[in-house]
Amino acid sequence: MRDQLHPEEIEPDGDDFLPGLAIDAVIFGFHQNQLKILLLEYRNTGLMALPGGFILTNENLNDAARRVLSERTGLSDIYLEQFYVFGDLNRFDPAPMRAIMAAKGFMPPNNHWLLRRFVSVGYYALVDFTKAVPIPDSLSDSCAWYDLANLPLLMQDHQFIVQKALDTLRTDLDRKLIGFNLLAETFTMADLQSLYETILDQKLHRSGFQRKMLSLGILERLDKHYSGGAHKAPFLYRFIK
């Protein structure tokens, strides 16, 4: 099992990390009309949270995000998008971090750097949750997918971070869909519409959706998909990369 806390993180001054700056990752999972989110449950605390961590002083921010996600969840080679910076004063609450460290057998002094105020850089990703199998680290009882419509109570402001990420995902879906690789190499317009309806949580008019998608210039129409049935066979599409 991987240890979530670097040895340097235990040090009270945190000199190896950028002060006051953290990362939180919202990983959405999609498959067959289901939308889920990846959460950690910290061992012996009952605390539920997004995967998160800190930036080394000699590390690029985006590299830190990929490292943190790998260390917390075992997931790698995932396209992460930076979407917001969370810095409101009311997000500061040292109690959850103190409880997490105590559950690991470490009682930090009140001036420990991990108990100070942090501004968090938010990242999000959308993956096929059947192909992304998370592995909990040594501080977590579980690292698992939860239905977005029925999330448990999350620590600090993580519920707000999730909602902000979802708003961003919905706004950016047309522009970012190609990079997420959620569909097969070729797909029907109905497949694409189903994905949109799941993420947007609303039904879309078929003809209007098709006109919109074709107007974006991101799809290439291929031969029809002949299924052997008597009904009209749909066209197949693929993304123009």
Steps between C-alpha positions, in 0.01 A plus 500: 500500500612854431551738792297815446719733704849570372760485779555870432131570571542385859766765558342794688637775271419341159806656335488253208151615396356826368344674802125543513429329166322169443338295223156337493390272215141432393499180294168436328427150378260427212370171360168394346299803611648512850702791640709441813776669698813360666525550877733394781390393846781568746583212732355513853354849454173460306614794285415495128701716262623565152851375414739781590854591595782754486756640257872443546720808470686348203188377319281638221139551604351268235762234580403527866133446412582180311727378781243573770227317309726198450606490866148542636311273260748294295363657181739628233495611135183703559438830325465761778365848441557791741167675558495730806688629804326469837616759750208619714593558862209290625646183342771498766442227758800315648289239681472247211876500433572467870266198516660339193849539646389376842351189341846433358647522851646850460393782734606824331580818691255786455743689275558205262496618138224254402266667750537843344271665243528370141388626161413203278540467123218289360545243221236284339489204263236279341582132452327169430465366853501139380854553367636704792536276806609706804716362781481658849820620663608418854298783657175398331250227577366534149544680170184440303244633254184662640184601313511874442132532593554332838832619641586462869588801714846625399759674716575874485374662176534192282128492419533851355811393306302210349216730393742752348673220308165369374398848383833533319469155342154581368612836363814359335355173374495596130860619515650226719311188396765374256772485765293291741485190273169382644354355182621228268710600200178511296155572645148595403339837559272325752808386696628856511162642598471246784836616638391866487166429666668313784752775572253788456226310688235596246330365188602653167303531178648254250498713185616814680783311669614353169503841329700649784762222505548506123541879509794474745729350236634231733330196343575300188212298357587145390310214339165401644488248781315207349351299785306255284162632619223634283521849647707776346866453588664798678817667383822440688719792608843557644671805643727706278833512686 
